[in-house]
Amino acid sequence: MDLVANELFDSVSGRGDVPAEGDVGPRVNVRLHNLRDVKMMRELDPVDIETLVCIRGMVIRTSSIIPDLRRGFFLCSNCSREETAEVSNGRVEEPVTCPNCQAKSSFTMVHNRCIFKDKQLIKLQETPESIPEGETPHTVVLYAHDELVDTVVPGDRVQVTGVFRALGHRMNPRMRTLRAVYKSYVDVIHFSKTVKGRMTAEDPSAQGEFAAMVTEGALTEAEHVARDERVRSIAASPDVYMQLARSLAPSIWEMDDVKKGVLMQLFGGSNKELGRQGRFRGELNVLLCGDPGVSKSQLLSYVHKIAPRGIYTSGKGSSAVGLTAYITRDPETKEPVLESGALVLSDRGVCCIDEFDKMSDSTRSILHEVMEQQTVSIAKAGIICTLNARTSILAAANPIESRYNPKLSVVENIQLPPTLLSRFDLIYLLLDRVDKAADATLAAHLVSLYYKPEHRTSNKPPFTVEAMTEYVSYARAHVTPMLTQAASTRLVEGYLGMRRAGAQGGGKKVITATPRQLESLIRLSEAHAKLHLRTEVLAEDVDEAMRLINVATQKAATDPVTGQIDMDAIATGHSASERNSLTLLKSAVQETLSDAGPGAKLSLGELLKRMSRQTDVEIDETELRTAVQELSAEKLVVFHKRSRTVTAV
């Protein structure tokens, strides 16, 4: 196909069959893609050798550029005659006899006058969703040439079109004996990064000069216009924020505020490069902490499926080396090679970490640098480098006792170091409370997921997965909001309010606001503006960011003195002051009964009269009844409901 295309090109351009000086082979490359059948890596058979194949996978390693001989230059050692030879089927045919002096085997290769082309070794691994049960992932070696070099980076999910080849390799470089098992690889013809239902990479220009060929690739002008119209129509709807949140993980019932926080994470803030002053990250980190069975892992799995790049890993199954980078020896050159870990592979994506509380301290400690500086520093086996890990982290954890203990503070329940907690922009506490109406609705929703589609109670999501991912990808790539004066003023006011609320708690048991929370507010405001495709951050964006942070840490139900989350306050709205007055009332009831003597039996009316004589504060009979019932539940008094009498124990 390349030969025919070049012959046609030469005939059209009028250059004929004579190659120009310095011209080396084809000038027009044919890049086939979008084959009808996509094969799995483990299905490649000897029948596929020397044929076009299409496979999918995730890039796990790219080598440095290897010079590959394209045209050899030979010089006769007797008469200095020059000869050139093209590479044919992977071999260079050296001239045997000199046409000038008829000497045999007199030609020597002059390396600095040979012509080389770029070549790169790429390792492709099966994606987790395509691995059969109980199997380990397969890897295939790819060789990219010329302009395809450096178009993909580790972590990319790609669809590769190429020629499957098998090449015999020697048991010993000095002997001609070949191994029985041939070395197989794929010569790449085309890369395609666009995977249906998954967001595209945020910054295509960061992936090389030819990134347009591998990302949005062959989009025509009409397709660009149609995509822009689709995106603008979504942005024009008045409640686009709520609709996008409902389209995220539609199988998970309610949890609207949690979905909004995760949606903000997918959009992200604006990355700012300030030269020597450093880089301010735009990625948001979210922690979901709560009781078992509140669909934390389901949310992580959904985000992993639509995120542009990213790894899903578990706390116990991850080591510090596996998350950052590890050293291995190249099987061919025997030299130490740096292999990327999960966080480096998730660069410009979302890294989902489940069972975050079960990670070892050494593994968790390496996250400090990644979550703030967005880099991974390595000094191993003579390799000293700093790798980019510009990733958002979505973590899920259980409280220290597996279930949330309302008698302990937030920090004591989560049991994570304050240095790590402060690096999370949003910390959601997902509590499993008993509510008959809510439980019935949730049960009906779960059952309907397993029932016939026409009988499902859940409504259809406003946007399809493809429409939502296209919208988020467009916003990430084309919208960079900037702060306005009104938004800046509102940010300062909100931060000062958060600092005042934290100072009231004595500082020990309350997650107080730090300058990192101010940066979180800025990132959330930018993400909210980006969601509406606005180039400026308005005051309403800051208000929504403040609301998200307040809802996430559930400050409305947190006692600023003790740092405890009040379960009743979440369910019924009772404040901490009401609970304090109830505690005092219970103590007064016990004192009144002890004054009446051991085994005293008083009616509720008599008890109310005696307590009213001892204090000037007005006591409500309903509150007194609640206090007596709680004392009875704690086995401190005996309360007879029919006779409405209280007996001291």
N, C-alpha and C positions, 0 to 999 in steps of 0.2 A: 504493500500500500504506500509506503514511503517513496519507493522508486517511481511508481506511477504518478504520485502527486508531484514529485520533483521534475519528472519528464514533462508533465503538463505545465508546471510553473516555468520551466525553461522555454517551452514552445511559446507560451503566452508572453513572457518577458523578452523573447528574441535572443536569449543568450546561447541557445543551441545546446549541444552536448559537451562543449568544452568548459571544464570547471575553471572558475576564476582562480587567480593566484592566492594561495593560502586557504582555499576552500577545502574543507574536509568533509566529504560525504553530504548527506541530505541537509537541505536548508529548510524544508517544510516537514514537520513531524505530524503524523496522524495519531490522534489520541482517541481511541475507541473507549466508550464507557456505556453504562446503562444496559448491560447484557440482560437477557431474559431470565437466565438461571443463575442464582447466587449459590455457590457451593459452601459447605462447611469445611473447615481446614482438615478435619479428620476424614473427609470423604475424597480427598485428592488421591487418585489411583494412577498406576502406570498408563492407563488409557488416556489420561489427561496430559501426558508429557508432550511438549511442543504444540500445545493447543491453548487457545484463549480461555482463561478462567476468571471468575469474579468471586472474591472472598471478602468477608467482613471481619473486623477485629479491632483491637486497641493497640496502638503503638506503645511498646514498653522500653525501647532503646533505639537510639540512632547513633551511628559511628561518626567519626570525623570524615572529612572528604578524602577519598582514596583516588590517586591518579590512575586512570585506566588507559592503556595503550590503544590508540585508534589508527595511527599510521606509523609504520616503522621506517626508519631511515638507515640504509646500509651503505658502507664504503668499502671498496676493494682495497686490500692492503698492498696489492702489487701496482695497479695502475691508477688508483684513486678514483675509479668510476663510481658515480652515485646512483643508487637504486632505491626506490620506495616500494613498500608492500602494504596493502590494506589488511585489516583484521578480518578474517573469514571464519565464521563458526567458532569464535573464541580463540583462534590460533593465527599467528603471523607466519606466513610461508617465506622463509629465508631463501634468497636466490642461491642456487647450487653452483652454477657455472657463470663466470663473468663473460658477458657478451663481447667485451673488448679484448681482453688478454687470454681468454679461454681457461683461466686458472680455476681450479675446483676448490670449493670451501674456503675461499679467500675473503669473503665478506664479513665485516664486523659491524655490529649495531652501534650507532652514535646516538646516545640517549638524549643529549641536549638538543638534537635536531629532530627528534621524533615528536609527533603530535599526540597529546593526551587529552582525555575528556574526564569530566567529573563523574565520580561514582560514590555511592553511599550505601552502607549496609544498614538495613532497618529490620528490627525484630517485631513481628506482629503476633499478638496473643489473642486467644478467643475471649470474647466478652463473657462476663459471668452468666448472663441470661441464656447464652447459646450452648453452655456446657451441659452434656447429659448428666443425669443423676449418678453420683458416686464416681465421677471421672475427674481427672486433673486436667487443667487447660493445656491445649496444644499450642505450640509456637511454630511459626513459619518464617524463614529468612527471605527478605525482599532485597532486591538490588535496584536502586533508583539511579538514573543517569541524567546527565546534562541539566536541563532546567527543572527537573523534578527533585533535584537535590535540595535539602533544607526546606521543603515545603510542608513537611509534617514534623511535629515535635512529640516527645513522649507524653502520653496521656490522651492524644487525639483518637477519637473513634472514627475509623475510615472504612470506605468501601474501595477495594483495590481491584483494578482490572490489569491483567498482565499475562505473560506467557510462562507456563509451568515448565521448568527445565530440570533435567537430572544430569549431573556431571560426575564422572568417575574421578576419584582422587587417590593419589598414590599412598601406599603404606609407608614408603620412605622417599623423601625428595630425590635421593640419588638412584633410586631403582624405578623401573617401569611397571612393576607389579601393582595392579589396582586393587582396591578393597572390593569385597563382594557387594557391600551396600553402597549405593551411589549417593552422592550429596545432592539434595533437591533444594531448589529455590525458585522464586518467582521474579522474572524481569518485569518491572513495573512499566505500564503504559499510561495509566491514569489513576489519580487519587481523587476521591470524592468524600468530603467531610459532612455533607448535608445528610443527616439521618432524620427520617420522618418522625415527628412527635418529640424531637429533642432540640433544645436551644442551640444556636450556633455560637462560635467563639466570640468573645466580646471585642477583641482588637485584631482583626485580620492582618493589619499592616505589621503587627509585631511578629508575624509568622513567615516573613520573607517577601521578596519582591513579586513572586508569582502566586501570592496567596489567593488572588481573585480566581485563579484557575481551579483551586481546590476547595474553596468555600462556597461562594454563591455562583462561582464558575460561569456556567453557560446561560445565565439569566439575560434575556433579551431586554431591549428598552421597554417593550410593551409589558413584559412580566414585572419589571421594576415599577412601572406606573401602576399596574394592577395591585402589587403588594402595598405600595404607598397608600392607595385608595382604601384598601382593606384596613390598614392600620389606622388611618385617619377616621374611618367610620366607627371603629371601636372606641377611639379616644373621644369622639363627639358625644357618646352616650352620657347622660348626666350622672349615672351611678356606676361608672366604669370600675371604680375602686371596689365596691361591694361585689360586682359581677365577676371580676377577676379572682377575688378571694373565694367566691363560691365555686369557681371553675377549678380551683386548686384542690386536688384530692377530693373529688365529689362523693366518694364512697364513705368518707369519714363524716359523721353526723355533727353538725354545728361546729363548735370550736372556732368561731369566726375571728376572734381577736388573735388567736394563735396562727391561723392561716394568713391573716394580714401581716403579722410579723415575718413569717416565712416568705411571703410575697415581696416584702420590702428587701429581704435578703437576696432574692433572685434578681431584683432590679439593681440594688447596690447604689452607693453614693458615687461621687465624682473623684477619681484619682487625681491628685495634684502633685506635680513635680516642681519643686522650688529650687532646683540646682543644688548648691552646697548646703542649703538649709535642710535638705532631706526630702522625703516623700511622705505625703499624708495619704493613708490608705482609704479606699472607698468601700472596701468589703465589710460586710456586717457579720458578726458571730452571734449565734442564737443557741441557748441552752434550754432544753425541755426537761424539767425535773418533776416527777410526780409518782403517783401510785401506779401499781401494775394494772394493765388492762385499759389504759386510757388512750390507746392508739398512737403512742409515741413512735414506735418502730414503723408502723404503717406510713406515717407522715414522712419519716426519713426515707423509706423505700420509694415513695412517690417522687420526692424531690430528686433522688438519685437517678430516677428514670428520665427526668426531663432536663436535668442540669447539663450545661454544655460539655464540661469535662468534670471528672470527679470519681472518687473511689468510695465505696461503702465498706466500712470495716467495723470490727467489734473490739471492745476494750480488752477482753482477755486474750483474743487472738492476735493482738498487735504488740510488736516490740518497738523500742525506740529506734532501732536501726531500720525496721520495716517501714516506719512512718517517714523517716528522713531520707537516708541513702545508705547504701552498703557497697563494700568493695568485693569484687569477684575477679577471677582471672579469665581473660579471654581464651576460649578453647583453641584458637588458632595461633595468636601471637604470644600467648602465655604471659602477657603483661597485665598488671592490675587495671581494672576498668571500674568506673563509678556507675552503679545502677541506681536509678531514681526510685525513691520510696513513694508511699501513698500521697503525702502532702505535696511533693514536688510534681507528681503526675497530675495533681488536681489544680495546678497553676491556672489562674483565671477561671476557676470553676468552683464547685462546692464539694467539700470533703465531709461525708456523713459518718459520724462515729457513734455507734450504739454502745450501750452498757458502759458509759463514760465513767461511772463511779467504780467499776471493777478493774480499771487500768492500774498498773503498778505506778508508784510515785516517780520512778525513773523515767517511765514512758510518758507520763503526764508532764514532767518538767520540761521536755523538749518543746512543748506547745507554747511556752511563754514567748520565745523569740518569733515563732511563726505567727502568732495571733496579733502581735503588735508591730514588729519590724518587717514581717512578711518575707523573711529569708530563712534559709537553713545553712548554717556554717559548718563546714566539714574540715577536719584535719586528721586524716587517716592514711596510713601506708604511703606517706610522701605526697599525697594528694591534698592540697590546701586550697579550698575554694568556698565561695558563697553562692548558693543556688537560690533562684527565685521560687517563692511559695506564696504567690499572691492569691490565696484561696480563702473562701468563706468557710467557716466551720459550723456545722449543724450537729450538735451533740445531744444525746438523750441519756438521762441518768435516773436511777431510783434513789429515794432518800436512804439515809444510813440504816434504818431499820426495815427497809423494803417498802414500808408504808409510811405516809406522812404522819408524824406525831404532833398533834396540835399543842401539846404542852411544852414543846421545845421551840426555840426560835428558828427562823429561816436558815441562818448560817449553821446552826447546830444540826438541822435536818439534812442540809445538802452536804456538809462536811467536805467542802473543797477549799483549798487555800485562797485567802482573800486576793492574793496577787493574780490568781487565775480567774476568780469570779469577776474581778473588775474589768477584765479584758472582754467579757461577753457584753454585747450591746443590749440584748434582751434576755432576761431570765424568766421563763414561764413556769409557774407552779401549777401543775395540773392535778387537782384533787378530786378523788372519787367520792362524792357525797351521796347519801341516800335521799332520793326524792321520788315519790311514787309516780307522779305525772311524767317527770323527765325519764325515769327508768322505763316506763311503758312505751314512750315514744321511741327511745333508743332501741328497745327490744324489737319493736315493730319494724324499724328501719333495718336492723341487722338481719332479721328473718327475711325481709323482702329482697335482700341481696342474693339470697339462695333460692328465691322463688322465681316464677315465670316473669320475664321482663314486663309484660303488660300489667302485672299486678303490683309492681313496685310502688312503694309510697314516696320514694325520693324523687324529687323533680329532676328533670334533665338539666345538666349544667349549662349556664348561659353561653359559654364558648367551648368549642372543641379543644382537645389538647394541641392540635396543630395550630389553630388560630391563636391560642394563648401563648404558645412558645414563640411563634412568629412575632407577636406583639412585643414580648419581653426582649427578644433578641434585637429587634429594631430599636427599641428604647435604649438598650445598653450600648448599641453601636453608634447611634446618631444623636443622642440627647446628652448634653453636659450642662446641667443647671448651675447658675451662680447665685450667691446670696444677695438679697436686696437690703436696703437700710432698715425697712420695717421688720424684716425677718431677723436681722442681726439684733435689733433692740429686743424683740420678743425672746430670742435665744438667751440673752443675758438675764432677762427677768426670770425666765423659767429655770435657769441654772441656779440663780440665787435662791429661788424658792425651794429647790431640791436640797440645797446646802442647809437652809434653815430647818427643814424637816429632819434632816439627818442629825443636826446638832442637838435636837431635843432628846434624842434617845440615849445620851451618855456615850455614844460612839461604839460600844462593844458589840452589841448583838444586832445592830441594824446595818443593812448594806447602805453605807453613806455615799453621797455623790462625790465624785472626784473629777478632775479635769477630763478624764477619759469619758465620763458620762456626758460632758458638754460636747465632746467630739462625736459621741454616739448620737446626740440630738441633731448635730449638723448632718451626719450621714443619713439618718432617717428622714430628715426634712428634704434632703436632695433626692432620696429615693422616691419620696411621695410626689415631688415635683416631676421627676423623670417618668413616673407612672402616668401622669397627665400630659406627657410630652411638652412640658413647659421648659423654657430656657432660663427662667428666673424662679428662685425660691420665695414664696409668698409667706405672709404671716399665718395663713391657714395651714400651710404645710408644717410649720413649727408647732402649731396647736395639736395637729394629729400625731406628730412625733412625741410630744409630751404625753398625750393620752395613751399611746402605745406603751411607753415606758412605765406609766403609772399602772396600767392594766397588767403588764407583764409581771411586775414585782408585787402586784396586788396591794399597793400601799393603802388603798381604801379600807382594807380589812386587816392592816398590820398595826399593832399597838406600838407607837413610837418609843415607849418607855421600855418594854420588854422585848420588842421585836417578834412577838408571837403572832401567828396568823390565827384569827378567830373563826373557827368553822361556822359558828352560829351567825357571825356577821356576814359571811358569804351567803348563807342560806336564808336568813331572816332579816338581816340588816341591823341587828343590835350592836351598839357601839361598845368600846372598851369601858367607857365611864359607867354604862349601865351594868356591865359585868362587875365592876368594882363595887358599886352600891349593893349589888346582890350578895357579894362576898361579905360585906360589912353587916348586912341584914342577917345572914346565916349565923355570924358570930354573936349578934345580939340575941337571937332566938335561943342559942345554946346557953348564954349567960342567964337569961330570964328563967329558963327551965331549971338550971342548977340552983338559982336562988330560991325556987319554989320547993326544993328538997328532992332527995332521990326518989325516983319512981313517980314523980308528980304527973298528973293527968289534967291538961288544960284544954278548953275548947279554943278554936281559932279566935272567937270574939274576945274571950278573957285574955288570951295571949296578946292580942292587939292593944287592949286597954292597958295592960301592965307595961308594954314597951312604949306606949305613947306617953306614960307618966315619966319615963326615964330620959326622954329626949324631946327637943323642940321641933325636930324634923318631922314633917308629915309622912306617915307610912301608909302606903296603899295596900288594901287587903289582897289584891291580885298578886302583887309582888311578894307579900308575906306567904301566900299559899305556894308560890313558885319556890321560895327559899325553903319552906318546910318539906316540899316534895323532893328537892335535891338532897336535903339532909337525910330524908328517909331512904333515898336510893344509896346513900353512902353508909347506911346502917348506924347513923348517929342518933336518930330518933325513930319512933314508931308513929305513923300517921294513919288514922282510921278514916277512910273516905266517907263512909256513911254517916258516922256520928260527928265527923269534922273535929276530932279531938287529937291532941298531940301528947304522946307519952315519952318522958325522958328514959333513955336506956341506962 
